[in-house]
Amino acid sequence: MYYHQALARAMADQGITDVFGVLGDANLYFMQAWESAGGHYVAVAHEGAGVLAATGYASTADTVGVATVTHGPALTNALTALVDATRARMPVLVIAGDTNPEVRGHLQSIDQHSVVQVSGAGWEPATTPQDVAADLARALRRAVAESRPVVLNIPITFQWTEVDYVPVPRASVRHRRTRPDQDALEDAAGILASARRPVVLGGRGARHSRDQLVTLAERIGAPVATSLRGKGLFSGHQHDLGICGTLSHETALATLDRADCVVAFGAALNDFTTAEGSLLRGKRVIHVDSDPGRPDTWSSADVGIVGDAGAVAEALVELLDEVEHSPTGFADDALALALKNPRPALRPTRTGGLDVVAVLRRIDEAFPADRTLVIDDGRFILTAYAELGVPHPSAYVHTCSFASIGLGLGNAIGAHAGAPERPVLAVVGDGGFMSAGLNELNTAVRAGTDLVLVVVNDKAYGAEHVQLVAKGIDPTISTFDWPDFAPVADSLGARGITVRSLEDLEAALTGLTERDRPVLLDVQIDPYDVPGSFV
């Protein structure tokens, strides 16, 4: 068989069921062969969206997401998405074609190794045509082991080379549980035994270990909290403080401030989670992560433990049982009562216009709780993070690891493919929608994505608007006279609804139960009424 046929077979043998991308002459033939054999290919409009969709897929399916691009500008188009996925530590495989090195002056020729290298993603060059199956399996294993995108780079000259297909074992695409160091465990157990006001913190890395972390928390009498990317890990628990850090509500902040010990599992103790270190000041810290390089990356821990979150939590409970440790009373009935409704009351907007807090709070109430949530970057994100919930961390898709606007819709398409049983609620800004979302709305239509896309439309680049206003400068340069998004959405095959009032919103929400295509809600607000900013 030819190389492109062998690659298609290897993809199937490795269990790859979904691929997102844009076709070109260097990836055309193997993708056609793979799809003809039963693979599900989602043709996006822009290569960056293909990598974003693969990232969203990896988030919700909890396995490697796969994208494909051809060479040159196709790869550079995907650069921002590669950087974001790398910083988010997401396992993604990008199968990229490369130009013929013997063709001088090829218009699409570029040093693709350097492009990938600057993104921080892994580089895996195809070795020989005969090693097609081994090359693919190695790239998949690396994506999981290194928790980052890996680009499998294949010269176009391989495509029509005849090969004898040699299958290889399927690559392992899940981390194995590891038993932690006993000395570190005993040190951590000693800290917990002496703590009087402990808190258990879980991140995305602990997403499979809720039960073990809850058992530990209840064993030591600790409330529980999450990082942003661990959002939803403790949903429904009576002592769930919610997100720890700069997004914490008042009850959570007061509780975290009183704590004397934090034991963190699978969470980066970065400046956002720790409020620039202030929430760890004066506290004993135990940091648990499966990656040896993670503890102490951001904050110094009294004890760093390398191991699986669930295994470590179980081991700590065993040690505490051995010494007959008594739970503290830190997580008491009074705290549970205070956490029943921690949201602050709504406040009138400055201009009397539509309040984005009220809008998102009402959408959160009306939309199915068993959802996938995607939040693009923009001035509205602090409100969206706080007001919109998810059932567990794999249902939350983080798109802001590179702080770029416009990465939400691509992620949403892949996220739904990875978990088609859940509808997707995506929140984007008008700037993000116009910069990189508009071109993929029809992709969502063609892919059959069960999507409600909320566009928080202040007709401005909000962060820039607030900076200009803060300096007393006319903000007009940051504003836009966009077209009405609802008819634009209709023309792209979706259903568009304009929301200018809470009455409009109620009417829109009533109609969502009968949706048969992606729905766009154009929520029009005044830029002076958007709460929160990073300035």
C-alpha positions as CSV (number, residue, x, y, z in Angstrom):
1,M,0.0,0.0,0.0
2,Y,1.0,3.6,-0.3
3,Y,2.2,5.7,2.7
4,H,-0.9,7.8,2.9
5,Q,-3.0,4.6,3.1
6,A,-0.8,3.2,5.7
7,L,-1.0,6.4,7.8
8,A,-4.8,6.3,7.6
9,R,-4.7,2.6,8.8
10,A,-2.3,3.5,11.6
11,M,-4.6,6.3,12.7
12,A,-7.5,3.8,12.9
13,D,-5.4,1.2,14.6
14,Q,-4.4,3.8,17.3
15,G,-8.1,4.5,18.0
16,I,-8.2,8.0,16.5
17,T,-11.9,8.6,15.8
18,D,-12.1,12.4,15.3
19,V,-9.8,14.8,13.5
20,F,-10.1,18.6,13.0
21,G,-8.4,20.5,10.3
22,V,-8.0,22.1,6.9
23,L,-6.9,20.1,3.9
24,G,-4.0,20.9,1.6
25,D,-1.8,19.0,-0.8
26,A,0.4,17.6,2.0
27,N,-2.4,16.1,4.1
28,L,-5.1,15.5,1.5
29,Y,-4.6,11.9,0.6
30,F,-4.2,10.3,4.0
31,M,-7.2,12.3,5.4
32,Q,-9.4,11.1,2.5
33,A,-8.3,7.5,3.0
34,W,-8.9,7.8,6.8
35,E,-12.3,9.3,6.4
36,S,-13.3,6.8,3.8
37,A,-12.5,4.1,6.3
38,G,-15.0,5.5,8.8
39,G,-13.1,8.4,10.5
40,H,-15.0,11.5,11.6
41,Y,-13.3,14.6,10.0
42,V,-14.5,18.1,10.9
43,A,-13.4,20.6,8.3
44,V,-12.8,23.9,10.0
45,A,-12.4,27.2,8.2
46,H,-9.0,28.2,9.6
47,E,-6.1,26.0,10.7
48,G,-5.9,27.6,14.1
49,A,-9.5,26.5,14.8
50,G,-8.5,22.9,14.0
51,V,-5.9,22.9,16.7
52,L,-8.3,24.7,19.1
53,A,-11.0,22.1,18.3
54,A,-8.5,19.3,19.1
55,T,-7.7,21.1,22.4
56,G,-11.4,21.3,23.3
57,Y,-11.8,17.6,22.4
58,A,-8.9,16.7,24.6
59,S,-10.5,18.7,27.4
60,T,-13.8,16.9,27.4
61,A,-12.9,13.4,26.0
62,D,-9.9,13.2,28.3
63,T,-7.8,11.7,25.6
64,V,-5.5,13.1,22.9
65,G,-7.1,15.5,20.5
66,V,-6.0,15.3,16.9
67,A,-5.7,18.1,14.3
68,T,-4.2,18.2,10.8
69,V,-2.7,20.9,8.7
70,T,-0.7,21.1,5.5
71,H,2.6,23.0,5.2
72,G,3.9,26.5,5.5
73,P,1.2,29.1,6.2
74,A,-1.2,26.4,7.4
75,L,1.2,25.7,10.2
76,T,1.9,29.4,11.0
77,N,-1.9,29.9,11.1
78,A,-2.0,27.5,13.9
79,L,0.7,29.1,16.0
80,T,-1.4,30.9,18.5
81,A,-3.5,27.8,19.1
82,L,-0.3,25.8,19.6
83,V,1.0,28.2,22.2
84,D,-2.3,28.2,24.1
85,A,-2.5,24.4,24.1
86,T,1.1,24.1,25.2
87,R,0.7,26.5,28.1
88,A,-2.6,24.7,29.0
89,R,-0.6,21.4,29.1
90,M,-3.1,19.7,26.8
91,P,-2.3,16.5,24.9
92,V,-2.8,17.3,21.3
93,L,-1.4,15.6,18.1
94,V,-1.0,17.8,15.1
95,I,-0.3,15.9,11.9
96,A,1.4,18.4,9.6
97,G,2.7,18.1,6.0
98,D,5.9,19.6,4.9
99,T,7.2,20.8,1.6
100,N,9.5,18.9,-0.7
101,P,13.1,19.9,0.4
102,E,14.4,19.4,-3.1
103,V,12.1,22.1,-4.6
104,R,13.9,25.4,-4.4
105,G,11.8,28.5,-3.9
106,H,8.6,26.7,-2.8
107,L,6.2,29.5,-1.9
108,Q,5.0,27.7,1.2
109,S,8.4,26.5,2.4
110,I,9.4,27.6,6.0
111,D,11.5,26.1,8.7
112,Q,8.6,24.2,10.4
113,H,10.8,22.9,13.2
114,S,11.5,26.5,14.3
115,V,7.8,27.4,14.1
116,V,6.9,24.5,16.3
117,Q,9.9,25.1,18.7
118,V,8.9,28.7,19.4
119,S,5.4,27.6,20.3
120,G,6.7,25.3,23.0
121,A,5.1,22.3,21.4
122,G,6.9,19.0,20.8
123,W,8.5,18.2,17.4
124,E,8.3,14.7,16.0
125,P,9.7,14.3,12.5
126,A,8.6,11.3,10.5
127,T,11.6,9.1,10.1
128,T,11.1,6.9,7.1
129,P,8.0,5.9,5.1
130,Q,8.3,2.3,6.3
131,D,8.1,3.5,10.0
132,V,4.7,5.2,9.6
133,A,2.9,3.3,12.3
134,A,5.8,3.6,14.8
135,D,6.1,7.3,14.1
136,L,2.5,7.9,14.8
137,A,2.4,5.8,18.0
138,R,5.5,7.6,19.3
139,A,4.0,11.1,18.7
140,L,0.8,10.0,20.5
141,R,2.8,8.7,23.5
142,R,4.8,11.9,23.7
143,A,1.6,14.1,23.7
144,V,0.4,12.2,26.8
145,A,3.7,11.8,28.6
146,E,4.7,15.4,28.1
147,S,1.2,16.9,28.5
148,R,1.5,19.2,25.5
149,P,0.9,19.3,21.7
150,V,3.2,17.3,19.5
151,V,3.6,18.0,15.8
152,L,4.2,15.0,13.7
153,N,5.9,16.5,10.6
154,I,5.6,14.4,7.4
155,P,7.3,15.4,4.1
156,I,4.9,15.5,1.2
157,T,7.3,13.2,-0.7
158,F,6.3,10.3,1.6
159,Q,2.6,10.3,0.5
160,W,2.9,8.1,-2.6
161,T,5.8,5.9,-1.5
162,E,5.0,2.2,-1.4
163,V,5.4,0.6,2.1
164,D,4.7,-2.7,3.8
165,Y,2.5,-1.8,6.7
166,V,3.8,-3.1,10.0
167,P,1.3,-2.5,12.9
168,V,2.5,-1.5,16.3
169,P,0.7,-1.8,19.7
170,R,-1.7,1.0,20.5
171,A,-0.1,3.8,22.4
172,S,-1.2,4.3,26.0
173,V,-3.1,7.6,26.2
174,R,-3.8,7.8,29.9
175,H,-1.5,8.4,32.9
176,R,-0.9,5.6,35.3
177,R,-1.4,6.0,39.0
178,T,2.0,6.3,40.8
179,R,2.7,5.6,44.5
180,P,4.3,8.5,46.2
181,D,7.4,8.7,48.3
182,Q,6.7,7.4,51.8
183,D,8.9,10.0,53.6
184,A,7.1,12.8,51.9
185,L,3.7,11.2,52.8
186,E,4.6,11.0,56.4
187,D,5.8,14.6,56.5
188,A,2.6,15.7,54.9
189,A,0.5,13.7,57.3
190,G,2.4,15.3,60.2
191,I,1.5,18.7,58.9
192,L,-2.2,17.8,58.5
193,A,-2.3,16.2,61.9
194,S,-1.2,19.5,63.5
195,A,-3.3,21.8,61.4
196,R,-6.4,23.3,63.0
197,R,-7.9,25.0,59.9
198,P,-6.9,23.0,56.8
199,V,-8.2,23.5,53.3
200,V,-8.1,20.9,50.5
201,L,-7.6,22.4,47.1
202,G,-8.1,20.5,43.8
203,G,-7.1,21.4,40.3
204,R,-7.7,19.9,36.9
205,G,-5.0,17.4,37.6
206,A,-7.2,15.9,40.3
207,R,-10.3,15.6,38.1
208,H,-10.5,11.8,38.5
209,S,-10.0,11.9,42.2
210,R,-13.0,13.8,43.7
211,D,-14.0,10.9,46.0
212,Q,-10.6,10.5,47.4
213,L,-10.1,14.2,48.0
214,V,-13.5,14.5,49.6
215,T,-12.8,11.6,51.9
216,L,-9.5,13.3,53.0
217,A,-11.2,16.6,53.5
218,E,-13.9,15.1,55.6
219,R,-11.3,13.1,57.5
220,I,-9.5,16.3,58.6
221,G,-12.6,18.5,58.8
222,A,-11.5,20.8,55.9
223,P,-13.5,22.8,53.4
224,V,-12.7,22.2,49.8
225,A,-11.8,24.6,47.0
226,T,-10.6,24.5,43.4
227,S,-8.3,26.3,41.0
228,L,-10.1,27.8,38.0
229,R,-9.2,24.8,35.8
230,G,-10.5,22.5,38.6
231,K,-13.9,24.3,38.4
232,G,-16.7,22.0,39.3
233,L,-14.6,19.3,41.1
234,F,-16.6,19.6,44.3
235,S,-19.9,20.7,42.9
236,G,-22.7,19.9,45.3
237,H,-20.5,19.5,48.4
238,Q,-21.8,21.5,51.3
239,H,-18.3,22.9,52.1
240,D,-17.3,23.8,48.6
241,L,-15.7,27.2,48.7
242,G,-15.6,27.4,44.9
243,I,-12.7,28.9,43.0
244,C,-9.7,29.8,45.2
245,G,-7.9,33.0,44.5
246,T,-8.7,36.2,42.7
247,L,-12.1,34.9,41.8
248,S,-13.1,33.9,45.3
249,H,-16.4,35.2,46.8
250,E,-16.3,36.9,50.2
251,T,-17.2,33.8,52.2
252,A,-14.4,31.9,50.5
253,L,-11.9,34.6,51.0
254,A,-12.6,34.9,54.6
255,T,-12.3,31.2,55.1
256,L,-9.1,30.9,53.1
257,D,-7.6,33.8,55.0
258,R,-8.3,32.0,58.3
259,A,-6.8,28.7,57.1
260,D,-3.5,27.6,58.5
261,C,-2.8,24.8,56.0
262,V,-3.5,24.2,52.3
263,V,-3.0,20.8,50.7
264,A,-3.2,21.2,46.9
265,F,-3.8,18.4,44.4
266,G,-3.1,18.8,40.7
267,A,-3.3,22.5,40.8
268,A,-0.8,25.1,39.8
269,L,-0.4,27.5,42.8
270,N,0.0,30.4,40.5
271,D,-0.6,34.1,41.2
272,F,-4.3,33.8,40.3
273,T,-5.0,30.8,42.5
274,T,-3.1,32.2,45.4
275,A,-3.9,35.9,44.9
276,E,-0.3,36.7,44.3
277,G,0.7,34.5,47.2
278,S,-1.3,36.3,49.8
279,L,-3.6,33.3,50.4
280,L,-0.6,31.1,51.3
281,R,1.1,33.6,53.5
282,G,1.6,32.2,57.0
283,K,0.2,28.8,56.0
284,R,1.8,25.3,55.8
285,V,1.6,24.1,52.2
286,I,1.5,20.6,50.8
287,H,1.6,20.4,47.0
288,V,0.8,17.2,45.2
289,D,1.3,16.7,41.5
290,S,2.0,13.9,39.1
291,D,4.6,16.0,37.3
292,P,7.9,16.2,39.2
293,G,8.5,19.7,37.8
294,R,5.3,21.2,39.1
295,P,5.6,21.5,42.9
296,D,7.5,24.7,43.8
297,T,7.0,26.1,40.2
298,W,5.0,29.1,41.5
299,S,5.0,28.9,45.3
300,S,7.3,27.2,47.8
301,A,5.7,24.2,49.5
302,D,6.6,22.8,52.9
303,V,6.2,19.4,51.3
304,G,6.1,18.5,47.6
305,I,4.7,15.1,46.7
306,V,5.0,13.6,43.3
307,G,2.2,11.2,42.7
308,D,-1.4,10.6,41.5
309,A,-3.8,12.8,43.4
310,G,-6.1,9.9,44.4
311,A,-3.3,7.7,45.5
312,V,-1.8,10.4,47.6
313,A,-5.1,11.3,49.2
314,E,-5.8,7.7,50.1
315,A,-2.4,7.2,51.6
316,L,-2.7,10.3,53.7
317,V,-6.1,9.1,55.1
318,E,-4.4,5.7,55.9
319,L,-1.7,7.5,57.9
320,L,-4.1,9.7,59.7
321,D,-6.2,6.7,60.6
322,E,-3.1,5.0,62.0
323,V,-2.5,7.8,64.5
324,E,-6.3,8.1,65.2
325,H,-6.3,11.7,64.1
326,S,-9.5,13.6,65.1
327,P,-11.1,15.9,62.4
328,T,-11.0,19.6,63.0
329,G,-14.2,21.7,63.2
330,F,-13.1,24.1,60.5
331,A,-15.7,22.8,58.0
332,D,-18.7,23.3,60.3
333,D,-22.5,23.9,59.9
334,A,-22.1,27.7,60.0
335,L,-19.8,27.6,57.0
336,A,-22.2,25.2,55.1
337,L,-25.0,27.7,55.8
338,A,-23.0,30.6,54.5
339,L,-22.1,28.7,51.4
340,K,-25.6,28.0,50.4
341,N,-25.9,31.3,48.5
342,P,-22.6,33.1,48.4
343,R,-23.3,35.2,45.3
344,P,-23.4,39.0,45.9
345,A,-26.6,40.9,45.3
346,L,-27.1,42.5,41.9
347,R,-26.4,46.2,41.6
348,P,-27.8,48.7,39.2
349,T,-25.7,49.5,36.2
350,R,-24.1,52.9,35.8
351,T,-26.1,53.7,32.6
352,G,-29.3,51.8,33.5
353,G,-28.6,49.4,30.7
354,L,-28.5,45.6,30.6
355,D,-26.5,44.0,33.4
356,V,-24.1,41.3,32.2
357,V,-24.1,39.8,35.7
358,A,-27.8,39.4,35.7
359,V,-27.8,38.0,32.2
360,L,-25.2,35.3,32.9
361,R,-26.7,34.5,36.2
362,R,-30.1,33.9,34.5
363,I,-28.5,31.9,31.7
364,D,-26.8,29.7,34.3
365,E,-30.1,29.0,36.0
366,A,-31.9,28.2,32.7
367,F,-29.3,26.2,30.9
368,P,-29.0,22.5,31.6
369,A,-26.6,21.9,34.6
370,D,-25.1,18.9,32.8
371,R,-23.2,21.2,30.3
372,T,-19.9,21.9,28.7
373,L,-18.7,25.4,29.4
374,V,-16.3,27.4,27.2
375,I,-15.3,30.9,28.1
376,D,-13.4,33.0,25.6
377,D,-11.1,35.8,26.8
378,G,-12.4,39.3,27.2
379,R,-13.3,41.9,29.7
380,F,-16.4,39.9,30.7
381,I,-14.5,36.8,31.8
382,L,-14.3,37.5,35.5
383,T,-18.1,37.6,35.6
384,A,-18.5,34.5,33.5
385,Y,-16.0,32.5,35.6
386,A,-17.9,33.5,38.7
387,E,-21.5,33.1,37.5
388,L,-21.4,30.0,35.3
389,G,-21.1,26.6,36.8
390,V,-20.1,23.1,35.5
391,P,-20.7,19.6,36.8
392,H,-17.0,18.6,36.9
393,P,-13.6,19.9,35.6
394,S,-13.7,17.9,32.3
395,A,-16.8,19.9,31.4
396,Y,-14.9,23.2,31.7
397,V,-12.8,24.2,28.7
398,H,-10.1,26.8,29.5
399,T,-9.2,29.0,26.5
400,C,-7.1,31.7,28.1
401,S,-3.7,30.2,28.7
402,F,-2.2,32.7,26.2
403,A,-4.6,35.5,27.0
404,S,-5.7,35.7,23.4
405,I,-9.3,36.6,22.4
406,G,-11.1,34.5,19.8
407,L,-10.1,31.0,20.9
408,G,-13.5,30.1,22.3
409,L,-15.6,28.9,19.4
410,G,-12.9,26.6,17.9
411,N,-12.6,25.0,21.4
412,A,-16.4,24.7,21.7
413,I,-16.7,22.7,18.4
414,G,-14.1,20.1,19.6
415,A,-15.5,20.1,23.1
416,H,-18.9,18.9,21.8
417,A,-17.3,16.3,19.6
418,G,-15.5,15.0,22.7
419,A,-18.7,14.9,24.9
420,P,-21.7,14.9,22.5
421,E,-24.1,14.0,25.3
422,R,-23.7,17.5,26.8
423,P,-24.8,20.8,25.2
424,V,-22.1,23.5,25.0
425,L,-22.6,26.9,26.5
426,A,-19.9,29.2,25.1
427,V,-19.4,32.9,26.1
428,V,-17.4,35.2,23.9
429,G,-16.9,38.9,23.4
430,D,-17.8,40.8,20.3
431,G,-14.2,41.4,19.5
432,G,-13.3,37.7,20.0
433,F,-16.3,36.7,17.9
434,M,-15.3,39.0,15.0
435,S,-11.6,38.2,15.1
436,A,-11.8,34.4,15.1
437,G,-15.3,33.2,15.9
438,L,-17.3,34.4,12.9
439,N,-15.4,32.2,10.5
440,E,-16.2,29.1,12.6
441,L,-19.9,29.6,13.3
442,N,-20.8,27.8,10.1
443,T,-18.3,25.1,11.1
444,A,-20.4,24.5,14.2
445,V,-23.5,24.3,12.0
446,R,-22.0,21.8,9.6
447,A,-20.6,19.7,12.5
448,G,-24.0,19.6,14.2
449,T,-22.6,21.2,17.4
450,D,-25.2,21.5,20.1
451,L,-24.2,25.1,21.0
452,V,-25.5,28.2,22.6
453,L,-23.1,31.0,21.9
454,V,-23.5,34.1,24.1
455,V,-21.8,37.1,22.6
456,V,-21.3,39.8,25.3
457,N,-21.4,42.7,22.9
458,D,-20.3,46.1,24.2
459,K,-19.2,47.1,20.7
460,A,-15.7,47.7,21.9
461,Y,-12.4,46.2,22.8
462,G,-13.4,46.3,26.5
463,A,-10.0,46.1,28.1
464,E,-8.7,48.9,25.9
465,H,-11.9,50.9,26.5
466,V,-11.5,50.8,30.3
467,Q,-7.8,51.8,30.1
468,L,-8.6,54.8,28.0
469,V,-11.5,55.9,30.3
470,A,-9.3,55.4,33.4
471,K,-6.8,57.9,31.9
472,G,-9.5,60.4,31.0
473,I,-8.9,59.8,27.3
474,D,-11.7,59.6,24.7
475,P,-12.3,55.8,24.2
476,T,-13.9,56.1,20.7
477,I,-10.8,54.5,19.0
478,S,-11.6,51.3,20.9
479,T,-15.2,51.1,19.8
480,F,-16.8,49.4,16.8
481,D,-19.9,49.9,14.7
482,W,-20.5,46.1,14.2
483,P,-23.3,44.8,12.0
484,D,-26.2,43.1,13.9
485,F,-24.9,39.7,14.8
486,A,-28.3,37.9,14.8
487,P,-29.0,38.1,11.0
488,V,-25.3,37.3,10.4
489,A,-25.8,34.2,12.4
490,D,-28.9,33.3,10.4
491,S,-27.0,33.7,7.1
492,L,-24.4,31.2,8.3
493,G,-27.0,28.6,9.1
494,A,-27.3,29.2,12.9
495,R,-30.2,31.0,14.7
496,G,-29.5,34.5,15.9
497,I,-31.3,36.3,18.6
498,T,-30.8,39.9,19.7
499,V,-31.0,40.6,23.5
500,R,-31.3,44.2,24.6
501,S,-33.4,43.6,27.8
502,L,-34.1,41.0,30.4
503,E,-37.5,40.5,28.7
504,D,-35.6,39.7,25.4
505,L,-33.5,37.3,27.4
506,E,-36.5,35.4,28.9
507,A,-38.0,35.0,25.4
508,A,-34.8,33.7,24.0
509,L,-34.3,31.2,26.9
510,T,-37.8,29.9,26.4
511,G,-37.0,29.1,22.8
512,L,-33.7,27.4,23.5
513,T,-35.4,24.1,24.6
514,E,-36.4,23.5,21.0
515,R,-33.2,24.4,19.2
516,D,-32.2,22.3,16.2
517,R,-29.0,24.2,15.3
518,P,-26.4,26.4,17.0
519,V,-28.0,29.5,18.6
520,L,-26.2,32.9,19.0
521,L,-27.5,35.3,21.6
522,D,-26.3,38.9,20.8
523,V,-26.3,40.4,24.3
524,Q,-26.0,44.1,23.7
525,I,-24.6,46.1,26.7
526,D,-23.0,49.4,27.3
527,P,-19.2,49.3,27.6
528,Y,-19.5,51.4,30.8
529,D,-21.6,48.7,32.4
530,V,-19.2,45.8,32.2
531,P,-17.9,45.0,35.7
532,G,-14.4,43.9,36.3
533,S,-11.1,44.4,34.4
534,F,-7.5,43.5,34.7
535,V,-6.4,47.1,34.9
